[in-house]
Amino acid sequence: MKDRYGLDLSTSSRAAADAYIAAVDNMLCAGADVCAGFESAVALDPGFALAEIALARCHAIYGRGDAAKAAAERARVKVAGA
């Protein structure tokens, strides 16, 4: 799987990749409820570390420090297991 910029995505789920790409698009255009797209990508592929760290960044943008830290830790665990 690749993103819109031709970069590899660490998921084998087309649905998770599509959700991630849509969430990135939404974030870049300052759309509404940006975190929901990354949450969807993680739900579709619980091992998708890139979507998890993007969710952490999203929480950080909204000032949700505890949620950002938790998502970042989950991403670190997923990357270590990859």
C-alpha positions in Angstrom: 0.0 0.0 0.0 1.1 3.5 -0.7 -0.1 7.0 0.3 -0.9 9.8 -2.1 2.8 10.7 -2.2 4.0 7.2 -3.2 5.3 6.4 0.3 4.8 2.9 1.6 2.2 2.3 4.3 2.7 -0.4 6.9 -0.7 -2.0 6.5 -2.1 -4.7 4.3 -5.6 -3.5 4.8 -6.9 -1.5 1.9 -9.7 -0.1 4.1 -7.2 1.1 6.7 -5.0 2.6 4.1 -8.0 4.5 2.6 -9.1 5.7 6.0 -5.6 6.9 6.7 -5.3 8.7 3.4 -8.7 10.4 3.9 -7.6 11.4 7.4 -4.4 13.0 6.2 -6.3 14.8 3.5 -8.7 16.0 6.1 -5.9 17.2 8.4 -4.1 19.0 5.6 -7.3 21.0 4.7 -8.1 21.6 8.4 -11.3 19.7 8.2 -13.6 18.8 11.0 -13.1 15.9 13.4 -9.7 15.0 12.1 -9.0 12.4 14.8 -11.9 10.3 13.7 -10.3 9.3 10.5 -7.1 8.1 12.2 -9.2 6.3 14.8 -11.0 4.5 12.0 -7.7 3.5 10.3 -6.4 2.1 13.6 -9.7 0.2 14.2 -9.5 -1.3 10.7 -5.9 -2.4 11.3 -4.9 -2.4 15.0 -1.2 -2.9 14.1 -1.0 0.1 11.8 1.6 2.1 13.7 1.7 5.1 11.3 -2.0 5.7 11.8 -1.5 5.4 15.6 1.2 8.0 15.6 -0.8 10.3 13.3 -3.6 10.0 15.9 -1.2 11.0 18.6 -0.3 14.1 16.6 -3.9 14.9 16.0 -4.6 14.7 19.8 -1.5 16.9 20.4 -2.9 19.5 17.9 -6.1 19.6 19.9 -4.3 19.9 23.2 -5.2 16.5 24.4 -1.9 15.7 26.1 -2.9 12.5 27.8 -4.5 11.0 24.7 -1.5 12.0 22.6 0.9 10.4 25.0 -1.2 7.2 25.1 -1.4 7.0 21.3 2.3 7.6 20.9 3.1 4.8 23.4 0.8 2.4 21.5 2.6 3.4 18.2 6.0 2.7 19.8 4.8 -0.7 20.9 3.5 -1.5 17.4 6.7 -0.4 15.7 8.8 -2.5 18.1 6.7 -5.5 17.2 7.0 -5.0 13.5 
